[in-house]
Amino acid sequence: MGKLIVSLSPHAHGTDTVERNMYGVIIALLPALLVSFWYFGIGSAIVCATSVAACVLFEWAINKFMLKNERTTICDGSAVLTGLLLGFNLPSNLPIWIIIIGALFAIGVGKMTFGGLGNNLFNPALVGRAALLVAFPAQMTTWPKVGQLTSYLDAETGATPLSIMKYAIKSGDASVLDQLPDSMALFLGNHPDGAGAMGEICALALLLGLVYMLWKKIITWHIPVSILATVFVFAGLLHLASPVYADPLSVILSGGMMLGAIFMATDYVTSPMTPKGQIIYGVAIGFLTVIIRNWGAYPEGMSFAILIMNAFTPLINNYVKPKRFGEVPEKK
């Protein structure tokens, strides 16, 4: 019989559980998952299924054979969620063996090395993506166009909106931005020459997931709103300063901005605890994303910005501490 822990009142009972929140986020991802199937077909199904299965398998194997844990954690939904998010950050024509390597980094390095769920410093799915981007840059930056439902490894590829924006800045030619799809096409993801990661193609589907999570109180508005607002303001100032920078609406609707702001940056373990801390965290992510996108080596900066701020989360939590129950503010 385990120890009975007795603590002083007051006691508060909550309905939140790890399983409830994890499966709640998975439900919120379903619209984007269905859209990825609609636009990328069999390639999307193969990548997502491989990523989820590999993440679940690696978590089970590490727990059983390396950590010698008798209790399995694969049913709490965290490994499935990591697999989905990793798959959403990958091209729909990525070879299976590369996906498995990404899953190993996500679970083995990004999560279990730190002690499992609740102890990891960095978002596991982004650890997997970053590792693949460094190890396989060519495969990770080759993006299939939408509408090739039966194609997988032989899918026709194209330029992403972010690569068009990057080339406009590099060349100093604002006319390059005329190749960008209009805002509605980016919002719906139905532009014929559209290319990108599976989970980022349709902003509408991601926003539906945001509404669901806010409704279910799985997350709060502080992180996604602060990220998007910061990017809109910063990108808008750059656009006013020079026409080679894309308009802020196109910047927000392109690439992994929505996916990162709504589903990656809001990870419970790797984000600050307090509303004030979450706003500081979100503003910093938005600022870093624009910096990396415009002047970094890669067209996309959201993943790197989130990983950088994951490292600062303990510092933010230490600086912005939650008020203790019944605490009286000190007089100055």
C-alpha positions in Angstrom: 0.0 0.0 0.0 1.4 3.4 -1.1 2.0 6.3 1.3 -1.0 8.5 2.1 0.1 12.1 1.5 -1.7 14.5 3.9 -1.5 18.2 3.2 -3.0 21.3 4.8 -6.2 22.9 3.5 -7.6 24.4 1.4 -7.9 21.5 -1.1 -9.0 22.0 -4.7 -10.2 19.1 -6.9 -9.8 19.4 -10.6 -11.0 17.3 -13.5 -7.8 17.7 -15.6 -5.8 14.6 -16.3 -2.9 14.0 -18.7 -5.1 11.7 -20.8 -7.9 14.3 -21.0 -5.6 17.0 -22.2 -3.5 14.9 -24.6 -6.5 13.4 -26.3 -8.2 16.8 -26.3 -5.2 18.2 -28.4 -5.4 15.2 -30.7 -9.1 15.9 -31.3 -8.2 19.5 -32.0 -5.7 18.3 -34.6 -8.2 16.2 -36.5 -9.4 19.0 -38.9 -5.8 19.6 -40.0 -5.2 15.9 -40.3 -8.3 15.4 -42.5 -7.2 18.4 -44.6 -3.7 16.9 -45.0 -5.3 13.7 -46.3 -7.5 15.7 -48.7 -4.6 17.6 -50.1 -1.7 15.1 -50.0 -3.5 11.8 -50.1 -1.6 8.6 -49.6 1.7 10.4 -48.8 0.1 12.1 -45.8 -1.4 8.9 -44.5 2.0 7.0 -44.8 4.0 9.8 -43.0 1.5 10.3 -40.2 1.0 6.5 -39.6 4.7 5.9 -39.6 5.5 8.8 -37.3 2.8 7.9 -34.7 3.6 4.1 -34.7 7.3 4.8 -34.4 6.9 7.2 -31.5 4.6 4.8 -29.6 7.0 1.9 -30.2 10.1 3.8 -29.1 8.4 5.1 -25.9 7.3 1.5 -25.1 10.7 0.0 -25.8 12.7 2.6 -23.9 10.4 2.3 -20.9 10.5 -1.5 -20.9 14.1 -2.4 -21.8 16.1 0.7 -20.8 14.3 2.3 -17.9 12.9 -1.0 -16.7 9.5 0.6 -15.9 6.7 -1.8 -15.2 4.0 0.8 -15.9 3.6 1.7 -19.6 3.0 5.3 -20.5 1.9 4.8 -24.2 -1.8 5.0 -23.3 -1.7 8.5 -21.9 -1.7 9.9 -25.5 1.5 11.9 -25.2 3.5 9.6 -27.6 0.6 9.6 -30.1 0.5 13.4 -30.0 4.2 13.7 -30.4 4.0 11.4 -33.5 1.1 13.5 -35.0 2.9 16.8 -34.4 6.2 15.4 -35.8 4.3 14.1 -38.9 2.7 17.5 -39.4 6.1 19.1 -39.6 7.4 16.8 -42.3 7.0 16.7 -46.1 4.4 14.2 -47.4 7.0 12.4 -49.5 9.6 11.8 -46.8 11.0 8.2 -46.8 9.9 6.0 -44.0 13.4 5.3 -42.7 14.0 9.1 -42.2 10.6 9.4 -40.3 11.7 6.6 -38.0 14.9 8.4 -37.2 13.0 11.6 -36.5 10.7 9.7 -34.1 13.7 8.2 -32.3 15.1 11.7 -31.7 11.7 13.0 -30.7 11.0 10.3 -28.1 14.5 9.0 -27.2 16.4 12.4 -27.1 13.7 15.0 -26.7 11.5 13.2 -24.1 12.8 10.1 -22.4 16.4 11.3 -21.9 15.0 13.9 -19.5 12.9 11.4 -17.7 9.7 11.2 -19.7 6.6 13.4 -19.8 6.7 16.3 -17.5 10.5 16.5 -17.3 11.5 17.3 -20.9 13.0 20.8 -21.4 12.3 21.0 -25.2 9.2 20.1 -27.3 9.9 16.5 -28.4 8.3 16.8 -31.8 10.4 19.9 -32.6 13.5 18.1 -31.4 12.8 15.4 -34.0 12.2 17.9 -36.7 15.3 19.9 -35.9 17.4 16.8 -35.9 16.1 15.7 -39.3 16.5 19.2 -40.7 20.2 19.2 -39.8 20.8 15.6 -40.8 18.7 15.5 -44.0 18.4 19.1 -45.3 17.6 18.2 -48.9 14.8 15.8 -48.1 13.4 18.1 -45.4 13.2 21.1 -47.7 11.7 19.4 -50.7 7.9 20.0 -50.5 5.3 18.2 -52.6 2.5 20.2 -54.2 -1.1 19.6 -53.1 -3.5 17.5 -55.1 -1.3 14.5 -55.7 -3.4 12.0 -53.9 -1.9 8.8 -55.1 1.8 10.0 -55.2 4.3 9.4 -52.5 8.0 9.3 -53.2 7.6 10.4 -56.8 5.4 13.5 -56.0 6.0 16.7 -57.9 7.5 19.4 -55.7 7.2 23.1 -55.7 8.2 26.4 -54.0 6.6 27.2 -50.6 5.3 30.7 -49.9 8.2 31.1 -47.4 10.8 30.3 -50.0 9.3 32.9 -52.3 9.4 35.5 -49.4 13.0 34.5 -48.7 14.1 34.9 -52.3 12.4 38.4 -52.6 14.5 39.5 -49.6 17.7 37.9 -50.9 17.3 39.3 -54.4 15.9 42.7 -53.3 13.2 42.3 -55.9 9.7 43.0 -54.6 8.1 41.8 -57.8 8.9 38.2 -56.7 6.2 38.5 -54.1 3.6 38.6 -56.9 4.1 34.8 -57.1 2.6 34.4 -53.6 -1.0 33.0 -53.4 -3.6 35.5 -52.1 -4.6 35.5 -48.5 -7.8 33.5 -48.9 -5.9 30.8 -50.8 -3.3 30.6 -47.9 -6.1 30.6 -45.4 -7.9 27.6 -47.0 -4.7 25.9 -48.4 -6.3 25.3 -51.8 -3.8 27.2 -54.1 -2.9 24.8 -57.0 0.8 25.4 -56.6 0.8 25.1 -52.9 3.5 23.2 -51.2 4.6 22.8 -47.6 4.5 20.6 -44.5 1.3 18.5 -44.1 0.0 20.1 -41.0 0.6 23.7 -42.0 -1.2 23.9 -45.3 -4.6 25.1 -44.1 -4.8 27.9 -41.5 -8.6 27.5 -41.2 -8.2 23.9 -40.0 -5.7 24.9 -37.4 -7.9 27.8 -36.2 -10.8 25.3 -35.7 -8.4 23.4 -33.4 -7.6 26.5 -31.5 -11.3 27.3 -31.0 -11.9 23.8 -29.7 -9.0 23.9 -27.2 -10.1 27.3 -25.9 -13.6 26.0 -25.5 -12.4 23.0 -23.6 -10.0 25.1 -21.6 -7.1 22.9 -22.7 -5.0 26.0 -23.4 -5.4 29.8 -22.8 -5.2 32.5 -25.4 -2.0 34.1 -24.1 0.6 32.2 -26.1 -1.0 32.0 -29.5 -2.4 35.5 -29.5 0.9 37.0 -28.3 2.9 35.2 -30.9 0.6 36.1 -33.8 0.2 39.7 -32.6 3.9 40.2 -32.4 4.5 38.7 -35.8 1.8 40.8 -37.3 3.2 44.1 -35.9 6.9 43.3 -36.6 6.2 42.0 -40.1 3.9 45.0 -40.8 6.7 47.5 -39.8 9.1 45.7 -42.1 6.6 45.7 -44.9 6.1 49.5 -44.5 9.8 50.0 -44.4 10.5 48.1 -47.6 8.3 46.3 -50.2 10.6 43.3 -50.4 9.1 42.1 -47.1 5.7 40.4 -47.5 2.6 41.8 -46.0 1.9 40.7 -42.4 -1.2 38.7 -43.2 0.7 36.5 -45.7 3.5 36.1 -43.2 1.0 34.8 -40.5 -0.8 32.5 -42.9 2.4 31.0 -44.4 4.6 28.1 -43.2 4.3 26.7 -39.7 3.2 29.9 -38.0 -0.3 28.8 -37.1 0.8 25.2 -36.3 3.6 26.4 -34.1 1.7 29.2 -32.3 -1.4 27.0 -31.6 -0.1 23.5 -31.0 3.7 23.6 -30.5 4.4 26.6 -28.4 1.5 25.8 -26.0 2.9 22.6 -24.9 2.3 22.4 -21.1 5.7 21.1 -20.1 7.9 23.4 -22.1 5.9 26.7 -21.8 5.7 29.1 -18.8 3.0 28.6 -16.1 1.7 32.1 -15.5 -0.3 34.3 -18.0 2.3 37.1 -17.8 5.1 34.6 -18.4 3.2 33.1 -21.3 2.9 36.6 -22.9 6.6 37.2 -22.5 7.3 33.8 -24.0 4.9 34.4 -26.9 6.3 37.8 -27.8 9.8 36.5 -27.8 8.8 33.6 -30.1 7.1 35.9 -32.5 10.1 38.3 -32.6 12.6 35.5 -33.1 10.5 33.8 -35.8 10.5 37.0 -37.9 14.2 37.5 -37.4 15.1 33.9 -38.4 12.7 33.9 -41.3 14.0 37.1 -42.8 17.7 36.9 -42.0 18.5 33.4 -41.0 19.7 30.5 -43.1 16.3 28.8 -43.3 13.0 30.2 -44.7 11.1 28.9 -41.6 12.0 30.1 -38.1 9.1 29.1 -35.9 10.5 25.7 -34.8 13.9 27.2 -33.9 12.2 30.1 -32.1 10.1 27.8 -30.0 13.1 25.6 -29.1 15.1 28.6 -28.1 12.4 29.9 -25.8 11.8 26.4 -24.4 15.3 26.8 -22.9 14.3 30.1 -21.3 11.1 28.8 -19.8 12.6 27.9 -16.4 14.1 31.4 -16.2 10.7 33.0 -17.1 9.0 30.8 -14.5 11.6 31.9 -11.9 11.1 35.6 -12.9 7.3 35.5 -13.1 6.2 33.4 -10.2 2.5 32.6 -9.6 0.9 34.3 -6.6 0.6 32.0 -3.6 -2.9 31.3 -2.3 -3.8 33.9 0.4 -0.5 35.8 -0.1 -0.6 39.4 0.9 1.4 41.7 -1.4 4.4 43.4 0.3 4.1 47.1 1.0 6.6 49.3 -0.8 
